[in-house]
Amino acid sequence: MLLYVESSAFVVHTFVLQCSALDTLARIRAKLLHILYVMGREDHQFRIRFKGQYLRDAYTLDDYRIADRCILKMVPMAKRQESFVNMRTKGRHDLGAGQTEEIKTSLIHEVAMLKWRETMLGDFRASIYINWLFVLFAFFTTYWYSALWTGVIALYGLIQCPSYSHKAGFVGPSSLWPRYFIAIFNVLTMLNWGASVALAILSLLSVLNFDCTPIDDDDDTCSLLYVNIIYSLVFYGLHIIYMFGIWSAGWSLFYNFRFEVGDYLEKELVISRDVEKVIEIAKNGRLKEQRQAAFELATLATAGDDSKFRIVAEGGLEVLITLGLSSDEAIQEYATEALAELLIVPAIQDQFVESGGIRTLTTLLHSRNTRLVQEAITALSYIVSDSEDNKHAVISDRGLEDLAHAARTGSDTTRRYVAGIFLDLAFSAEIRSQMASMITPTGALVSLCTSQDNETLRLALQTLELIAIESSEVILEQEDLLPNLLNITSNSLDAGIYLLAGKILLYFAENVESCDNLLSQESLTNTLTQFVQTKEPTLQKVVTKIIMSATEERNLALKVKDLQLDEILVLMRDNSGDRDAWNMADQGIAIFQDPTYPDNVINRMEQATTSSDHSGSSMDVRKVTALNWASPEERKAALASPAPAYNEEDMDVRKVTVPSWASEEERKMALGSASSLQKGGAMGGVDDMPGSAGSLRARHKEKK
């Protein structure tokens, strides 16, 4: 199979490699190193990428599903032009070698073997031409017919013998199977050598037993015959020596042909070097050596938990934390990648936090390198989701501000991880209180609501709802949140996300000032209509509560009538398949169709409030709102009973408080239920809704 390799460092070159599906990426890198050696750039440091994924040396092309004629990318380790500029300002001695001594030694050894092959094969081909002289002179021997098989062998050798160069490889008729050619030629040569030995022995016996009597004194026939026998003996003796030499050279080439490019380099590229030596180079080496060491540590960290603990035991964790703040961007990236791999193990996280590594990761969130930020946020997600104690370490020293910066400037994947981290942090009551007292985290979550990724939207909205439980004022003060919530239908088609957005809109509907702003939004009618059209019963109930909550003030009630929001209730009643949702819509329609509207709503509100105060019950405002459009009998029955006027599932879980004696897991479960109007629907009625960065971490592990 053929592979094409492109590189931004060599724009005018496209490298073409011949390989097989079982070749490892280490062998592919070895072949590229040979090409770079010919170009005089063997110190060039690079990685191989395919479809956006960086490839590991130990895996094969088949493992990565790389087929024939695929295009790979050779990515320089120092990817940004700024890195090259900084490197040029330093001396060659300060940069160090681009490859390790073991790799360079193996490369030089392979190059020497290939150059010997090139020279030896050229001499071998020239020696085959000499065989034509023996073919010619064989006709003058006693056994002239030996020239026939000698000529056949010489002709086969000249026609099938390939040529070789270090740059182009094998060229010629047998370039695809050079070992088969040399094996067949050696067998034929051996047979020819045996025949020459036999004829030489016969010639020697003829000389020893020569007996010829001339007919007369002028007859020289015996002399000519004797000379011819002596000539044959000398000829076959020389041919034996020649054939043995070319036969020996053939077997030497046969042994050399067993060697393929990368046989020695592959072992050095795949083998796990001594961890202590690598860490020492990462700590005290020069720039290129540190870059290579950081890359090797990142590769070694993916080999398994044993390798991770070996790195930590040799002091590699502290070295990687230091390299994470290196002036070279490539070193930062590989060090952060190694840290992300190490922090998969919860036992390493505590030591990392104690070493001050959190500050390094939060600092890297301000980098312009997207991949660097992604690795840093991934490492933080492991710490947040696996350790409750370390959550406070993450938010300390402006950690929330750093996460907010990543949420605004990061890639889609980074924003998804940040949303998951915020949700995990919000499960802690103390941290949630701190988030509710700050504008920056909430503002970042509001910006995440503009994402078109469903998972990011879901995680951000769940976090906003938890913050709203803590302090609804913080949510209402976000000027951009309301337009983002109403625009949610253009970013997603997920009914579960609509439900989360609807419950936050309910906070705006219950506040007079924010409700006025809500009714002033042009997209309100369209958004609520799309909510209703999902035919999700719980979401339809939320829409009904939003509309009826907006009728508690006269001016707002008149605005609701002008916006014809009652038509949404008509649409809901006509399309609802849930009895409770149908009843709520029907009761709301009856209120709007009352000739005394909106006075009937205000009067019922006052009556419900008076009855509530007289009975000494502390009714939920949503219960009062529900009673506004209930019949007098229903309202009296509801006020006389401590149970809500509607089913338990219609109760808002934002009024649920969590006991201080509850465990953290119980608090998580209780607070997670705030994402739904139903007690059992913690995820808004959608089955497959990951609630934190834990699910993202699991998916990240599978990718790794």
N, C-alpha and C positions, 0 to 999 in steps of 0.2 A: 504494500500500500504506500501511497505517496502523501506526504503532509507538507503544507505550505506554512512557513513561519514568517510573520511580519514583525517589524520592530520600529518604533518611533526614533530609536537612536541610529538606525541605518535605513533612512527613508528610501534610498534608491535600490536597496537590496530586498529581495524576497527569497528566503532560504527554502530550498526544496530538499526534503529528507525522504530516504527510502527506508521503510521500517515494517514491522509486523504488528498485529494487534496485541501480541503478548509482550511487546517491548515495554519496559518501565519508562516512566518519565525521566528517571535518572539517565537512562541510555540516550534518550532524546536530547537531554542537556549535554551529554558527553559529545554527541555528534555536532551540536552547535558550538561547543568549545573548540572542536577541531577546525571548524570553519572560521571561527574567530581567531584561532592561532595562525591560520594562513593569512588572515587580514592584518595580523599584528595587534589584535585587540583581545588577547586571551584573558586580560585582567578585567574585562567588562563583566559587571555583576548584574544578573538578571533572574527573573522568575518567569514561569510559563503560565499563561492564562487562556482559558477556553470558555466562551460564553459567559464571561464575567466572573468565572470561578478560578481561583488560583489552584494550580495542580501540585500535588505532593509527589516527591521523587519516588517513593516506594510503591506507588500504584501504577497499574498498567494502562495502556490506551483503552483496552477493553473495559476496564473498571469505570472509566469516565465516558464510555460510549462514544469514543472518538473513532469515526469511520474513515474510509479512504477519501482523500482529497479534501479533508477538513483544513480549516485555517486556524492556526494557533497564533497567539500574541506573545512576543518576547518583550516583557515589561522590565525596564531598567529598575534596579533597586532604588536608585536615586531618581525618582520619577519627575520631579519638578526642575525646571530650568534654574530656579534659584539655588538648588542644591549643587548643580554643576558649577554655577558661578562661584559659590562659596568655596568649593573644592579647588578651583583654579587659583584662588588667592593663597592657598597653602602650598608648601613645598611637597615635592614627590615623596620625600622621606616621611612627612607627616601623614600622608594618605595611606601608606602601606600597600601591600599587594592586594589585588582584587580577589585572589583565590588563596586558599590555605596551602601550606607547603606540601601536604599529602596529595592534594588534588593536582598541584603543579607538577609534582614528581611523577604522578601517574600519567599526566598528560604528556610530559616529555618522553616517558618510556613508551607510550603508545605511538607517538610521532616517530620515534626512532625505529620501532618495528615496522611501521608503514613505509618509512623511507627506505629501509633495508629491502622490503618487498618490492618497492618500485625499482630499485637498482638491480636487485637479483633477477626479477622477471625480465628486465630489459636485456641483461646478459644471457639469460636462459634462451630468450628468443633469438639472440644473435648466434648462440651455439647451435641452434637447430639448422641455421644456414650452413654451418660447417659440415653438417651431415650430408649435404648434397655433394660435397667433394668426395666423401666416402662412397656415395652412390656411383659417382662417375668412375672412380678408380676400381670399384668392385668388378666392373666389366672386364678388367684386364687380369683378374685373378684366375686361378685354376677353376674356382667355383663361381663363375660369372653370374649365375642365377641368383646369388645372394643379394645382388643389386636390386632385385625386384622388391623383396620385403623391406630392405633398408630404405628404398625410395618411398614405399607406402607409408612407413612410419614418419619419414621426414616430411612428406606431404601433409599428413594429418596434423603434425605439430605446427607447421606454418599456417595452415588454414584455421585451426581452432585455438591457437594460443592467444589469450587476451593480453592486453597491456594494462598498466595500472599507474595512477598518479594519486598523490595525497589529496589533491583538490577535487579531481573528477571521479576517483575510484576506478573500478574495473571498466574497461572499454573493449569491445570486440565480440566475436561470435559466442564465446563461452563466458561472457562477463556475468551472466546470471548464475552459472554453475561452475566456477573455476576449479573447485576441488574435484568435481567429476572428471574434468578434462585432465588435470594433472595425475589423477589416479589411473585413468585409462592409458595415458601416455607412459607412465612409469611401468605399467604391466607390459605394454608393447616393447618398451626399451629393454626390460628384463629378458623377454623372449629373444629379442635380437641379440642381446649380449650373450645369452646361452648358445645361440646359433654360431656366433662369432667364435666363442670358446671352442665349440666342437670342430669348426672348420680349421681353427688354428692348430688344434691337436692333430687333425688329419694331415695338415701341411707339414707339421713337425715330423710325424711318422714317415711321410713321403720323403722328407730330406734324409732322415736316418736310414731309410731302406731303399734309397735311390740306387737303382741298378739299370744302367742303360749302356748298350754297346753300339758304337757308331758303325755304319755300314762300310765306310771307307774313311780315309784321312780327311777328305774334304767335307764330310757330313758333319754339320754343327747342330743337328736336331737335339741331341742329348744335352748339349750346352744350353740351348734355349729352354728346354724343358726344365732343366735344373734351376736356371735363373727364374723362371716363372714360378716354380715351387717356393723358392726363397722369397720372391716378391709377395706371394700369397701369405707366407708365414709372417713376414713383417707387417703386411697390410692388416691382417686379422689381429695381430698383436696390438697395433696402434688403435684399431677399432674397438678392441676390448677395453683399452684404457679410456678411450673417448666415451664409450657407452657407459662405463662405470661412473665417470665424472658427471655426465648429464643425468644419469639415474640418481646419483646422490643429491645433485642440485634439485631434482624434481621432488624427492622426498622431503628436502628441507623446505621447499615452497609449499608442499602439501601440509606440513606442520604449521607453517606460517599462515596459510589460508584458514586454519581453524580459528585464528584470532580475528575477532570483529571489533570494530570501533566501539569503545565503551566498556570492554571487558574488565579493564582495571579501574577506569574512572567510575563505573557504576557502583562498584563496591565501596569506593571512598565517599561517593555522594549519598549512598543509602545507609552505610554503617553508622551506628551511633558512636560519635566520638566521646572521649572521656569528658564527662560533665564538668569535672573540676578544671580541666584545661580550657574548655570553652568559656566557662564563667570567668576565668582569669583573663582570657583575651578580651572578653566583653568589658571587663573592669579596667584593664590597663593597656589594651591594644590601641593601635592607630585607627583612623576613621574607617577605612575600608574593612579592617579586621574586626572592628566593633560591629559594623553593619552585618558582616557575614556571621559573626557569633550570635547576634540577636536573631538573625534568620534561623540559625541552627537550633537555638533554644525554643523558638516558636514551633519549629518542626518537631523537636523532641517532646515538647509539651503535649502534642497530639497523640503520642505513642501509647499513652495509658496512664493510669494513676501511679504506677510504680515510678515512671519517669518523672511525673510531676513532683512526687515526694523527694526524689533524688535531687532535683533542681533546688527545691526549698532547703533540703538538708545541707547543700553545699553553699548556701548563702546567695542563691540565685535570685530570690525574691527581692532583696534589697538592691541588687545590681540592676534588675529590670525596672524597678521603681525609679532609679537614677537615670537609666537610659531613656525612660519615658519622657524626660525633660531635656533630652539631648538637642543640640543645635541642628543636627541632621534629621530631616523629616523622615527619611527611610528608616533610620534607627528607631525613631519614635514609633513608627508604625509597627515594626516587627516586635519591639519590646511590649507594646500595648496588646498586640495579638497574643503574645506569650502569656501575659498577665490574664487576659480573658480566658485562656485555656486553663491556667492554673486555678482560677477562682471558681471553676466548675465544682471543685471539691470543697464542701463546706468547712472541712477541718483547716484549710489553708486561709480561709477568709479572715478569721480572727487575727492571725499573725500579720496578715496584710494590713488590716485596720490599725493594729498596734504600731506598725512600721510607718504609718503616715501615708499609705498609698492612696487613700481616698482623695487627698488634696491633689495628687498627681493626676488622677482620672478626671476630677472636676475641672482642673486647669486645661486639660486636653480638649474639653468640650468647646473651647473657644478657638480651636484650630480651624484653618480653612480646608484642611484635608478631610474629605467626606469619609473615607475609609477609616482614618484615624479616629474621628469622632464616633463612628459606628462601633469600633472595637471598644472604645472607652465606655460608651453607654451600655454595651453588652455586659462588660465586666461589672458595672454598677447594678445592672438588673439582677445579676446573680446574688450580689451582696444583699440587696433589698428584699428579694423574695425568699432567701434561705435563712436570714438571721434577723430577728426582731430587735436584738440589742444593737446591731450595727446600723439600724435605720437612722438613729440620731447622729451617728458619725457622718452619714451621707449629707444630712441637711445642715450640719454645723459649718461654720466659716463660709457663709453665703452659698451653700450647696443648692438651695432652692432657686436662687438667681441663676446659677450656672445651668441647672436643668431647664429653666425657662428660656435661657439663651439658645440651648440646643433645640428646644421645641420650635423656636421661631426660625432658626437658620438651617436646621438639619435636613437630611434627605427624608423621603417618605418612611423608610425603614427606621431611621433614627427617631422620627416623630412618634412612630408606633411604640417603640421601646420606652420613650419618655412618658407617653401616656400610661403605659403599664406601670412604670415606676411611681408616677404620681398616685395611681390608684392603690398600689401597695402601701405607700406612705400614708395615704388617707385612712387606711384601716386602723392606724394608731390614733387613739383619741387625742393624745397630747400633740402629735404632729399635725393632726387635722385641725386642731384649734389654732396652731401656729400658722398653718396655711390660710385659714379663714381670716386671720388678722393681717394678712399681707395682700397687696394688690398684684405683685409680680406673678406668683404661681397661678392665681386665678386668671390673670390676663393671658398667661401662656396656654392654659387650658381652653380659653376662649379662642385663641388662634388655632388650636388643634381642631376645633369644631368646623374649620373650613376645609379640612382634609377630605379627599374623595376615597380614602381607604376605610372600609367598614369597621375594621377592628380598631383603628385609631379613633374613629368617631365614638364607638361604643365605650372604649376605655375612658375617653375624655369626659363623656356625658355622665358616666357612672361616678367619676371623681367629682364632677361639679355637683351632682346630687348629694353626695356625702358632705361636701362643703356647705351646701344649702341647708342641710340638717343642722350643721353647727352654727351657721350664721347666714340667714337668707339675705341680709342687707348687702353682704359682699357680692352676691350674685346679681342683685338688682342694680348695683352701682356700675356694672360692666356695660358700657354703652354699646359695644360691638356684639354682645352676646345675643341680644334679641334679633337683630338682622341675621346673624349666623344660624340661629335656631329655626327661623322661618325659611331660610334658604336650604335647610337640611334635605329637602325633597329633591333638590337638583344635584346633590352630592351622593345620595344613596337611595336605594330602593328597598331597604331592609325595614320591615315593619317594627322589629324590635328596637331599632334606632329611633324610629318615629315615636315610639312609646316613651323612650327616655327623654327625648326632646319635648314631648308633650307635657310630661310631668314637671319639667323645669319651667315651661311656659305657664303652668298653673300657678307658680309663685308670682309671676308677673301679673296674672289676672286677679290675684287676691289682694294686691296692693293698689291703692287708688291711683297714685301718681304713675306707677309703672304700667298699670292697666290702661291709662289714658294714652301712654306711649305705644302700648301694644295695639290698641285700636287704630292708631294713626299709621300703622305700617300697611303699605299697599299690598303686600304679599300675604297678609293674614288670611283673607278669605280663601285664596287658592291653596295655601298650606293646610288649613283645617279641612278643606274639601278633600285633598289627597289623603289626609289622615283617615278620614271617614271611609274613603273608597277602598282602603286596605281590608275592610270587613273584619278587622281584629276587634273582638268585643271589648277588651280592656282599653284599647286605644280609643274606641268610640265613646266609652264612658268618660275618659279624660277630656275629650273634645267637648262633650256635654257640660262637664264641670267648668271648663274654661269659659264657655259661652255664658253660662248662668252666673258664674262668679263676677262677670263683667256687668251684670245688671243690678248690682247692689247699690249703686249710686244713680240718681236720676239722670244726670248728664251722660254718664257712661251708658245707661240703659237706652237713652235716645240714640246714642252713637251706634249701639249694637243694632237697633232697629234700622237706622239709616244704612248700615253695612249689609243689611238683609242676612245676618247670620242665622236667622231662624230657618232659612232655606237649607242650611247645612243640616239642621235637625230633621227637616222633612226628608232630605236625602238619606240620612241615617236611618230613619224609621222605615223607609221604603226598602232599604238594602240590608238591614241588620238581621242576622240570624240568631242573635242572643236575646233572650226574653228580657233580662234586666236592662240591657242597653236600649231595647225597643221601648220599654216602659219609661226610662229616663228621657228619651227623645220625645215621646208622646206627651209627657207632662210638660216638658219645656215648650213644645209647640202650643199647648193649651194656654200657657201663660202669655205667649206672644200674641195669640189670637184674642185674648181678653180685651174688650173695648176700653177698659180702664188702665191698660198698660201705658206707662210703667208704674203708675201709682199702686197697682195691685202687688207688684213685686216689693216696693218699698214698704207698704203696709204689712205684708206678710213677714218681711224681714224684722220689722219692729215688733210684731206680735211674737215671732219666734224668739227674739232676744228677751222680751219681757217674760215670756213663759219659762225661758231657760233660767233667768235670774230668780224668778219666783220659786222654781223647783229646787234651786241650789245646785243644779248640775252644771258642770263645766263642759258645755257642748263644744265639739270641734267645729270650727268655722265651716268646714266642708259639710258637716251634718246640717248646720243651719241653712247653708246654701241649698242643700238638697230639699229642705222643708219649704223653701220659698215657692216651689212650684208643685208641692204636694197638696192633696185635698185636705180640708179641715179635719176630717176624721182621721186621715193618715197622720196628720201633724200632731193631733192630740194623742194618738196612740204611741207615736214615737217619743213625744216629750214625757209621757207617763212611764216609759220603759227606759232602763239604763242602756238597753241594746240600741244599736244604730238603726235608723229607719230603713237602711238597705242592707244587703248581704255583707258579711264580714269582708269579702274580697274587695268591696268598694271603699273600705276604709283606707285612708292615706297612711302609709307606714312611716312617714316622716314624723308622726307624733309618737312613735315607739321610742322608748328610752332603754338604754342598756344598763343593767345593774353594774355597780362598780366591782362587785365580787365575781363577776363573770370572767371566764378565762379569755385569753386573746383570741382563740379560735372561735369561741362563742360570740365574742364581740364582732369578729369578722363576718360570721354568718348573719348576725342580726343587722349589721350595717349594710351588708351586701343585699339584704332584702329591701333596702331602700331604693333599689333600682327597679322596683315593681310596685304596682298598686295592690297586688295580691301577695298574701303572706308567703305562699309557696312559690311565687314567681320571681325569685331574686334576680333573674336576668331579663325581666320584662316580657316573660312569656315565650322567649325563644330558647330552644333546647341547647344549642351549641354556641354559648357565649362565654369566651374566656374572660375571667374577671380580673386578671392581674397580669403582671409581667411573668408570672410563673409559667403560663402557657407559652408565652413567647420564648422563654428560656428553654423549654423543652423542645420547641421547634428548632431553635438555634443549635441545640445539641445534636439533633438528628441531622441537620445540614452538615455540621462539622464532621 
